[in-house]
Amino acid sequence: MKKKYDSESLVNESIKYPQVRVIDCLGKQLGICSSKEAITIALDQGLDLVVISDKSNPPVCKIIDYGKYKFSQEKKAKEAKKRQHNSSIKEVKMRYKIENHDYKVRLNQALKFLQSGNKVKTTITFKGREIQHINLAVELLNKMAHDLNNISTIQQLPVKDGKNITMILAPNKSKT
């Protein structure tokens, strides 16, 4: 009775190791034996021989129902993916000659991004000869960092990148 399996796991006949450490379905160690013997033992019980750890010497194999094993592995992976939080970088752009009201709008945008757990990349762009006033742009970025210091930390200090100056703020882990 041949079963078809995916290529990522070593199961039954695809196990090519000369010797393996075998664990039965109850978790009891059966010891070290040849791969062919272990496959025979597993098939006699109506189960499969699956490589659990190929890093050890000899590799560890377990006698289990492969379908149930694969299902539980997929379920664990799905749960782990559900729990992980992917934070993305949101960008707030402005000019160094920004008016106070417009600055507050950008500050509120950054605040919303940080509260939702995203990082904020604040960019100040220059046109033409405005690049001479880098100190004003750095002051503006420092002001924004100071205004948001209760909810964020500076991940990257202001850095000049061509005709832009950027700073990255990350949300505080304890506050969110």
Protein Blocks (a to p, Z undefined) as FASTA:
>chain_A
ZZdddfkbcchjlpcbfbdcdddfkopaebjcdfklmmmmmmmnopacddfblkbccddd
ddddfklmmmmmmmmmmmmmmmpccdddddddddfkbcfklmmmmmmmmmmmmmnopacd
dddddehjlmmmmmmmmmmmmmmmmmmmmmpccfbdcddehjaccddddddfklZZ
